[in-house]
Each structure stands twice: as structure tokens, then as C-alpha cells.
């Protein structure tokens, strides 16, 4: 696959994804297209991450029988989890760059906070 996928490529590759369902995902901003090349029914262009997200949305909707409201909640929680993970990784890298005594104090504080 290329870096960007057309609407037709996405529709052909994802089982259960119809043009109507795709438009709902776009309108509700569960997926945001890269750009719109032209006007018309096949104008949307998507990144690989959008493709993966569309697959996930279809899997969640179909396998768990989630309606759009529930799907929106689940996707928001997944997004928050990814953000938290990225933040935690940034903090871990910052702590790793500190001198050993600072890392030890931070580690001790973490252990104490666990109970």
C-alpha cells in the first residue's frame, strides 16, 4: 500500500465499510481525512493510520454491535489511552536522562505512592 489511500481503496479493503458508514465516521470526526483532492463521491484521501482506525471502527461496531454513540465513547477512550502512553514514555525518557540520585529519588517516590 502507498502512504495515502483513496476512498475507493479503503472501501475495497475493509470488510463491512460502506460509503455511508465512512461518511458517518467522517461527519462524527471519528476519522479525519488528510485532504480532499476533488469534489465528488471518491474524493477523500486517507493515511495508513486512518486506514487502521477505520478497520478498528468497523471491527468494534460489527463484532461488539456498538452503535455510533458507544463507538465514539470507546474511540475517545482509546485515544486518551494512546495519549497517556505517549506522555508516560516522554516522562520515562526525561527521568532516564537525570542523574542516578534523582532517578533513585523518583523511583522511591513512585514505590511509596503505591501503598
Secondary structure, 3 states (H helix, E strand, C coil): CCCEEEHHHHHHHCCCCCHHHHHHHHHCCCCCCCEECCCCCCCEEEEHHHHHHHHHHHHHHHHCCCCHHHHHHHHHHHHHHHHHHHHHHHHHHHHHCCCHHHHHHHHHHHHHHCC
